Amino acid sequence: MNKYLVKGLSLAITGIIAVYISYDLMEAENHWYKILMTVGVILFGYGFVLLVYRIFRKIDRKTLIDDRNKKQEEQNQEKE
């Protein structure tokens, strides 16, 4: 697994859990829910950004490999 995938999923899941717990605290009229909800949203956002970054890296890597293969095939055809 890619390190960005693991970090992204773990941060996103942690953020979702933190927001869920903050809703429970809000119903119990505990004022710590504000801080926990803020942290949860930030964690989820950062995790989501890492997941999207992983997708872009994967696409970019495939494009680079395809370009290198095409150049190598062209060079091999010129030598023959």
C-alpha positions as CSV (number, residue, x, y, z in Angstrom):
1,M,0.0,0.0,0.0
2,N,1.1,3.5,-0.7
3,K,2.0,5.6,2.3
4,Y,-0.3,8.4,1.1
5,L,-3.2,6.0,0.9
6,V,-2.6,4.7,4.4
7,K,-2.2,8.1,6.0
8,G,-5.1,9.5,4.1
9,L,-7.5,6.8,5.1
10,S,-6.4,6.8,8.7
11,L,-6.7,10.6,9.0
12,A,-10.1,10.6,7.3
13,I,-11.5,7.8,9.5
14,T,-10.1,9.5,12.6
15,G,-11.7,12.8,11.5
16,I,-15.1,11.1,11.0
17,I,-14.9,9.5,14.4
18,A,-13.9,12.7,16.1
19,V,-16.8,14.6,14.5
20,Y,-19.2,11.8,15.6
21,I,-18.0,11.9,19.2
22,S,-18.3,15.7,19.1
23,Y,-21.9,15.4,18.2
24,D,-22.5,13.2,21.2
25,L,-20.7,15.7,23.4
26,M,-22.9,18.5,21.9
27,E,-26.0,16.6,22.8
28,A,-24.6,16.2,26.4
29,E,-24.0,20.0,26.5
30,N,-20.3,19.5,27.0
31,H,-18.3,22.5,25.6
32,W,-15.3,20.4,24.5
33,Y,-17.3,19.5,21.4
34,K,-16.2,22.7,19.6
35,I,-12.5,21.8,19.8
36,L,-13.1,18.2,19.0
37,M,-15.2,19.0,16.0
38,T,-12.6,21.5,14.7
39,V,-9.9,18.9,15.0
40,G,-12.1,16.3,13.3
41,V,-12.9,18.5,10.4
42,I,-9.2,19.4,9.9
43,L,-8.1,15.7,10.1
44,F,-10.8,14.7,7.6
45,G,-9.8,17.5,5.2
46,Y,-6.1,16.6,5.4
47,G,-6.9,12.9,4.9
48,F,-9.1,13.7,1.9
49,V,-6.3,15.8,0.4
50,L,-3.8,13.0,0.8
51,L,-6.2,10.6,-0.9
52,V,-6.6,12.9,-3.9
53,Y,-2.8,13.5,-4.0
54,R,-2.3,9.7,-4.1
55,I,-4.6,9.5,-7.1
56,F,-2.8,12.3,-8.9
57,R,0.6,10.7,-8.2
58,K,-0.6,7.4,-9.6
59,I,-1.9,9.0,-12.8
60,D,1.3,11.0,-13.2
61,R,3.5,7.9,-12.6
62,K,1.6,6.0,-15.3
63,T,2.0,8.9,-17.7
64,L,5.8,9.1,-17.1
65,I,6.2,5.3,-17.6
66,D,4.2,5.4,-20.8
67,D,6.3,8.3,-22.2
68,R,9.5,6.5,-21.3
69,N,8.4,3.3,-23.0
70,K,7.4,5.2,-26.2
71,K,10.8,7.0,-26.3
72,Q,12.6,3.7,-25.8
73,E,10.6,2.1,-28.6
74,E,11.4,5.0,-30.9
75,Q,15.1,4.6,-30.2
76,N,15.0,0.9,-30.8
77,Q,13.3,1.4,-34.1
78,E,15.9,4.0,-35.2
79,K,18.7,1.5,-34.4
80,E,17.2,-1.2,-36.5
